[in-house]
Amino acid sequence: MTSKKMLTIILQKILQSIDEGIHVVDNEGHTILYNNSMAELEGMEIEDVMGKTLLDVFPSLNHDTSTLLKVLDTQEAIVNQSQTYLNNKGNKITTINTTIPLYFRDKKIGALEIAKNITKIKNLSEEIVRLQQQLNTPVVSDKKEKRNYTFDSLKGKGDTFVKAINTARKAAATSSSVLLFGETGTGKELFAQSIHYHSQRKDKPFIAQNCAALPESLLEGILFGTTKGSFTGAIDRPGLFEQANQGTLLLDEINSMGMQLQAKLLRVLQEGYVRRIGGLKDIPVDVRIIATTNEDPMEAIENAKIRKDLYYRLSVVNITVPSLRDRKEDILPLTEHFINYFNGKLGKEVWMISSEMREHFMHYHWPGNVRELENVIEGAMNMIQDEHILKDEHFPEYLLRNERKHCESLVSHLIQEKTGLKEVLEEIEKEYITRTMEKHNGNISRAAEELSLKRQTLQHKLKKLNIN
């Protein structure tokens, strides 16, 4: 067997094994390669597609709506574009495609398409938008209680936490954009809602959208809306900017939004107009933006996750929500608050946690922050029966590992195993740095601050001690 033939067989095996759909057509639009994943994605049989023209197999497409045919016509690549179409059975399919022209010896011979199926995600996003519209449509009701968070919902007396609340209260008196920075679980959305419900916009919509939950092409349609005919299956639908008009739009995890979409968002913030996808009309919107990031904004800019110009537009008011380990004086009061809350919700009569658990709580580093503390209390109260005190048997094992005891046993072990002081100190240093990095979820700046080191010094030590 020649090496060329072997290479061809290997390539065919690879193309038939990968998860992405692969579709290749020649210059006339006849299919010359169609892998198993693409057949499964489109609900087709390979033999029904091979050798046939694209428009015969997918009659709902044309030269304007088919990414493959468009690339054949323009000879320009299309990257990560959403496409909705019908297969020959009439089933609607939504994909994200990357399509490129193919050349051999500088002569165009066809086009290649790589596709990912996002039909379920798109259907889910449309359902979310539909439900969101219903929520924001005024209806006559008996005014049942709706749980909205206000500043009274923010529990804590730590200096950094009180500072964040005071800044947020001042921000509520304006309509300027706000950027909230804090780790996951610190309560950034509670701050955002508190700002909204203490502002002049409190009677207008408050809409939250997680920017990490959807692909960029779908998120764009959800934010800005769509126009009927802009792509196959598109309908006239207002986006979240229009729905939140005169109210507040919370963009959660803005650092997960694609850079191209960030540029379009910046234009809307600067001009005060939104244009639906495929539309020609500029629609004026008056929306206050509150954005959140779970990554240090300066690091996000440095790592090309947030545009610098968008950052300056969003961070008119900048609020840092401290982690729970940075406000340890609030751990026990928050514990009491959650016990009282779940007593009512679960029909329990718990008074407190044991003194041993108090010690464990104070030594634990709470990577999930207040949300983790709430979940831990709820879990423990599900375990308790007729008792009134939450004890160690009601909590997960990882909470019971005392950091001080661990360090003492580590030092004792090292002294027994190591012969030189230098080796012992190096192992202790490595353990200390590793645990601090874990505590801050790999954030070098925050770890360096706690270790009282310069950022560059910590980076050097991480490399020297081989800490990932």
C-alpha atoms as one frame of an Amber mdcrd trajectory, in Angstrom:
protein
   0.000   0.000   0.000   1.428   3.388  -0.986   1.863   6.089   1.639  -0.534
   8.331  -0.318  -3.294   5.712  -0.242  -2.662   5.022   3.442  -2.882   8.713
   4.213  -6.186   8.900   2.337  -7.629   5.996   4.344  -6.500   7.558   7.631
  -8.008  10.911   6.660 -11.330   9.269   5.778 -11.388   7.466   9.138 -10.716
  10.725  10.980 -13.436  12.614   9.110 -15.975   9.871   9.849 -15.058   9.753
  13.551 -15.021  13.391  14.663 -18.020  15.042  16.362 -18.209  18.033  13.987
 -20.212  17.708  10.793 -18.175  17.896   7.569 -19.758  18.723   4.192 -17.729
  19.300   1.001 -19.178  20.326  -2.374 -17.554  20.812  -5.766 -17.820  23.928
  -7.928 -21.287  22.896  -9.157 -22.613  22.330  -5.630 -22.518  18.515  -5.787
 -21.673  16.808  -2.500 -18.348  14.969  -2.661 -17.823  14.387   1.074 -20.404
  14.055   3.838 -19.433  12.494   7.172 -21.475  10.548   9.730 -21.705  13.473
  12.187 -23.184  15.749   9.512 -25.679  13.060   8.514 -26.756  12.640  12.156
 -26.888  16.415  12.667 -29.154  16.967   9.648 -31.199  13.786  10.096 -30.158
  12.501   6.688 -28.747   9.315   5.179 -25.304   9.694   3.597 -26.435   7.998
   0.356 -29.309  10.530   0.050 -26.803  13.393  -0.055 -23.656  12.120  -1.793
 -23.367  13.150  -5.434 -26.499  15.300  -5.384 -26.714  19.072  -5.631 -27.195
  20.979  -2.404 -30.466  22.643  -3.461 -32.007  19.296  -4.437 -31.376  17.917
  -0.949 -32.166  21.129   0.961 -34.876  22.936  -1.051 -35.345  25.621   1.643
 -31.861  27.006   0.895 -30.720  29.295  -1.902 -27.515  31.066  -2.928 -28.126
  33.782  -0.319 -29.007  31.584   2.657 -26.645  28.634   2.062 -23.196  29.267
   3.509 -21.656  26.668   1.174 -23.125  28.232  -1.969 -22.303  31.731  -0.758
 -18.643  30.761  -0.300 -18.606  29.174  -3.757 -19.913  32.449  -5.205 -17.794
  34.915  -3.212 -14.697  32.760  -2.565 -14.552  34.359   0.888 -14.507  32.332
   4.111 -17.399  32.549   6.584 -16.502  31.940  10.242 -18.902  30.918  13.043
 -22.121  31.962  11.314 -25.518  30.739  12.455 -27.685  29.053   9.805 -31.264
  27.794  10.107 -32.754  25.600   7.366 -35.028  22.619   6.640 -33.875  19.155
   5.639 -35.764  17.118   3.022 -38.050  15.801   5.793 -39.139  19.313   6.728
 -37.330  19.358  10.076 -35.789  22.686  11.102 -32.074  22.606  11.935 -29.876
  25.344  13.362 -26.098  25.122  13.089 -23.023  27.262  13.593 -20.870  26.912
  10.490 -17.351  27.721   9.437 -17.138  27.519   5.649 -14.038  27.990   3.482
 -13.279  27.797  -0.265 -11.024  24.949  -1.431  -8.193  25.420  -3.935  -5.882
  23.095  -5.823  -2.917  24.663  -7.602  -4.510  28.115  -7.222  -7.758  26.928
  -8.820 -11.056  26.828  -6.889 -12.372  23.263  -6.704 -15.173  23.565  -4.158
 -16.061  24.509  -0.570 -15.725  22.861   2.859 -18.142  23.362   5.738 -17.610
  22.425   9.410 -20.842  22.545  11.406 -21.974  22.253  15.021 -25.584  21.494
  15.902 -27.142  24.154  18.147 -30.801  23.430  17.356 -31.641  22.585  20.982
 -29.746  25.617  22.281 -31.542  27.929  19.835 -34.965  26.500  20.722 -34.150
  26.944  24.400 -32.970  30.535  23.888 -36.145  31.402  21.968 -38.223  29.933
  24.790 -36.229  32.005  27.308 -36.886  35.172  25.288 -40.602  34.306  24.967
 -40.923  33.761  28.716 -38.912  36.923  29.384 -41.342  38.897  27.235 -44.268
  37.460  29.209 -42.598  38.381  32.489 -42.106  41.960  31.336 -45.652  42.392
  29.979 -47.870  44.134  32.540 -50.791  41.943  33.602 -53.668  42.398  35.991
 -52.985  40.294  39.056 -53.723  40.006  42.729 -50.240  41.433  43.391 -48.729
  38.249  44.701 -45.376  38.749  46.342 -42.449  38.745  43.929 -39.005  38.264
  45.426 -36.838  41.220  44.454 -33.519  41.807  46.174 -32.805  45.155  47.820
 -30.003  46.487  49.988 -31.788  44.947  52.974 -31.044  41.550  51.393 -27.281
  42.179  51.591 -26.112  40.745  54.907 -22.702  41.667  56.269 -20.768  44.125
  58.413 -17.208  43.626  57.152 -15.455  46.848  56.157 -14.921  45.882  52.502
 -18.496  44.639  52.178 -19.981  47.775  53.765 -17.817  49.887  51.428 -19.237
  48.014  48.424 -22.800  48.559  49.671 -22.205  52.284  50.232 -20.805  52.646
  46.705 -23.785  50.754  45.296 -26.237  52.987  47.195 -24.624  56.068  45.650
 -24.736  54.432  42.206 -28.485  53.803  42.621 -29.077  57.553  42.615 -27.709
  57.851  39.053 -28.247  56.167  35.685 -24.564  55.605  34.967 -23.225  52.188
  33.957 -21.888  49.964  36.745 -19.262  47.220  36.609 -19.376  44.671  39.429
 -16.282  42.523  39.980 -16.351  39.524  42.294 -15.805  35.796  42.399 -18.611
  33.383  41.602 -21.099  33.199  44.460 -20.308  36.545  46.087 -23.743  38.000
  45.319 -23.135  40.277  42.340 -26.702  39.910  41.038 -28.051  40.858  44.486
 -26.042  44.075  44.230 -27.348  44.675  40.700 -30.977  44.201  41.734 -30.470
  46.374  44.817 -29.146  49.199  42.634 -32.092  48.877  40.245 -34.820  48.698
  42.897 -33.430  51.758  44.691 -33.164  53.806  41.494 -35.675  55.928  39.592
 -36.065  52.953  37.227 -37.408  50.628  39.957 -40.873  50.425  38.358 -39.400
  49.536  34.963 -38.038  46.156  33.801 -34.967  44.517  35.306 -33.653  41.878
  32.894 -30.586  39.683  33.459 -28.683  37.782  30.766 -25.725  35.474  31.363
 -23.256  36.153  28.544 -21.551  32.783  29.054 -24.733  30.748  28.601 -25.132
  31.028  24.816 -22.974  31.103  21.659 -22.168  34.593  20.401 -24.373  34.336
  17.296 -27.455  33.495  19.399 -26.628  36.024  22.111 -26.511  38.785  19.491
 -30.077  38.023  18.389 -31.295  37.848  21.973 -29.732  41.204  22.880 -30.551
  43.197  19.736 -33.555  41.341  18.298 -34.183  39.869  14.837 -36.037  40.886
  11.674 -38.181  38.506   9.654 -36.262  37.227   6.640 -32.814  38.161   7.970
 -32.060  34.436   7.925 -34.096  31.285   7.402 -36.535  30.878  10.274 -35.995
  34.417  11.594 -39.029  36.293  12.934 -39.684  39.865  14.008 -38.698  39.822
  17.658 -37.501  42.566  20.003 -34.227  41.982  21.796 -33.493  42.437  25.486
 -32.443  46.072  24.935 -35.929  46.897  23.660 -37.594  44.831  26.390 -35.538
  46.583  29.082 -36.229  50.059  27.690 -36.270  52.671  30.502 -35.161  49.915
  32.888 -31.959  48.018  33.676 -30.163  45.295  31.740 -27.753  43.101  33.703
 -25.036  41.546  31.526 -23.613  38.786  33.696 -20.069  37.501  33.011 -19.324
  40.160  30.387 -15.799  38.708  30.140 -17.324  35.657  28.399 -18.843  37.727
  25.578 -17.027  37.527  22.223 -14.946  40.522  21.172 -16.997  41.181  18.001
 -20.217  41.302  19.986 -18.521  43.557  22.551 -17.810  46.020  19.702 -21.511
  46.034  18.729 -22.512  46.461  22.378 -20.156  49.433  22.683 -21.779  51.084
  19.670 -25.243  50.734  21.240 -24.010  52.230  24.517 -22.390  55.155  22.706
 -25.231  55.958  20.317 -28.305  54.954  22.337 -29.758  53.120  19.347 -30.172
  49.417  18.608 -30.624  47.798  15.209 -32.165  44.341  14.968 -30.265  41.672
  13.030 -31.180  42.078   9.358 -33.031  45.324  10.059 -32.433  48.816   8.676
 -34.223  50.834  11.358 -32.365  52.371  14.306 -34.509  51.954  17.428 -33.814
  54.393  20.305 -33.365  52.718  23.695 -32.876  54.112  27.184 -31.324  51.275
  29.168 -29.058  51.329  32.177 -26.323  48.709  31.928 -24.965  46.837  34.927
 -22.245  44.363  33.967 -20.466  41.762  36.073 -17.176  39.926  35.719 -15.800
  37.054  37.802 -12.277  37.863  36.575 -10.153  40.851  37.520 -10.993  43.480
  34.838  -7.364  44.455  34.280  -6.379  40.809  33.787  -9.368  40.314  31.483
  -8.215  43.263  29.357  -4.662  41.929  29.343  -5.927  38.496  28.260  -8.119
  40.000  25.500 -11.382  38.991  27.204 -12.727  42.528  27.643 -12.208  45.389
  25.200 -10.471  48.294  26.870 -12.869  50.862  25.354 -15.891  48.833  26.530
 -14.388  48.552  30.014 -14.123  52.338  30.317 -17.700  52.717  29.090 -19.044
  50.162  31.598 -16.946  51.043  34.648 -18.295  54.539  35.268 -19.008  53.148
  38.722 -16.698  50.301  39.709 -17.686  48.021  42.614 -15.650  45.114  43.988
 -17.739  42.555  45.866 -15.382  40.868  48.375 -15.088  37.099  48.699 -16.393
  35.421  51.852 -12.874  34.525  53.053 -12.042  38.263  52.946 -14.953  39.030
  55.285 -14.639  36.250  57.853 -16.452  38.324  60.465 -19.611  37.760  58.372
 -19.392  33.947  58.193 -21.191  33.203  61.460 -23.876  35.940  61.119 -24.601
  34.684  57.582 -24.783  31.132  58.934 -27.403  32.248  61.456 -29.314  34.083
  58.728 -29.461  30.998  56.486 -30.485  28.760  59.399 -33.426  31.061  60.125
 -34.339  31.194  56.434 -34.320  27.408  55.956 -36.130  26.848  59.253 -39.111
  28.561  57.659 -38.681  26.984  54.257 -38.087  23.393  55.438 -40.216  23.437
  58.563 -37.243  22.804  60.904 -36.352  24.153  64.338 -32.570  24.464  64.232
 -30.950  26.876  66.675 -27.272  26.955  65.723 -24.197  25.041  64.562 -21.928
  23.342  67.078 -18.777  25.026  68.414 -16.647  22.479  66.490 -18.379  23.397
  63.229 -17.901  27.074  63.989 -14.154  26.396  64.102 -14.276  24.485  60.823
 -16.322  27.231  59.177 -13.800  29.892  60.214 -10.820  27.892  58.875 -12.436
  26.822  55.593 -11.579  29.035  52.580 -15.080  28.994  50.930 -14.182  28.933
  47.214 -17.905  29.098  46.359 -18.393  32.087  48.673 -21.832  32.990  50.108
 -23.628  30.731  47.632 -21.590  27.765  48.859 -22.317  28.650  52.491 -26.050
  28.818  51.742 -25.979  25.438  49.964 -23.970  23.847  52.793 -26.499  25.030
  55.404 -29.447  23.854  53.299 -27.818  20.448  52.817 -27.125  20.075  56.534
 -30.679  21.021  57.462 -31.966  18.337  55.125 -29.915  15.810  57.110 -31.104
  16.804  60.578 -34.217  15.260  62.121 -35.558  16.414  65.513 -32.282  17.896
  66.743 -31.658  21.595  67.221 -27.906  21.854  66.619 -26.098  21.222  63.332
 -23.067  19.004  63.994 -20.198  17.573  61.990 -22.208  14.491  60.942 -24.636
  16.759  59.085 -21.955  18.355  56.881 -19.808  17.092  53.983 -16.414  15.634
  54.838 -14.338  18.315  53.107 -15.530  20.958  55.579 -14.059  19.021  58.488
 -10.446  19.140  57.367  -8.761  21.567  59.736  -6.076  23.576  57.921  -3.978
  24.028  61.051  -3.881  20.309  61.793  -2.968  19.638  58.163  -0.022  22.056
  58.303   1.199  20.567  61.589   1.104  17.026  60.196   2.819  18.200  57.011
   5.703  19.785  58.923   6.024  16.684  61.124   6.126  14.435  58.066   8.698
  16.599  56.288  10.992  16.671  59.325  10.894  12.885  59.448  11.397  12.377
  55.702  13.743  15.220  54.768  17.309  15.607  55.966  18.004  19.211  54.992
  16.377  22.410  56.229  16.352  23.831  52.684  14.248  20.926  51.384  11.790
  21.178  54.273  11.324  24.926  53.790  10.917  24.514  50.030   8.162  21.902
  50.483   6.354  24.089  53.026   6.646  27.088  50.692   5.279  25.026  47.795
   2.365  23.762  49.900   1.550  27.266  51.161   1.646  28.833  47.689  -0.387
  25.976  46.173  -3.130  26.315  48.793  -3.221  30.100  48.403  -3.555  29.760
  44.625  -6.382  27.242  45.084  -8.021  29.582  47.567  -8.091  32.345  44.939
  -9.053  30.023  42.066  -5.731  30.578  40.303  -5.914  34.387  40.415  -2.236
  35.389  40.623  -2.872  39.016  41.583  -5.085  38.175  44.581  -2.787  35.333
  45.702   0.251  37.613  45.482  -1.557  40.223  47.583  -2.323  37.697  50.337
   1.241  36.326  50.234   2.648  39.895  50.359   4.608  39.241  47.173   4.943
  41.118  43.921   3.020  39.535  41.070   6.233  38.900  39.112   7.846  37.300
  42.166   4.935  34.907  42.604   5.026  34.007  38.905   8.746  33.211  39.270
   8.073  31.008  42.307   5.245  29.167  40.542   7.613  28.315  37.715  10.537
  27.450  40.020   8.441  25.184  42.269   6.607  23.655  39.280   3.166  24.636
  40.565   0.385  24.475  37.970
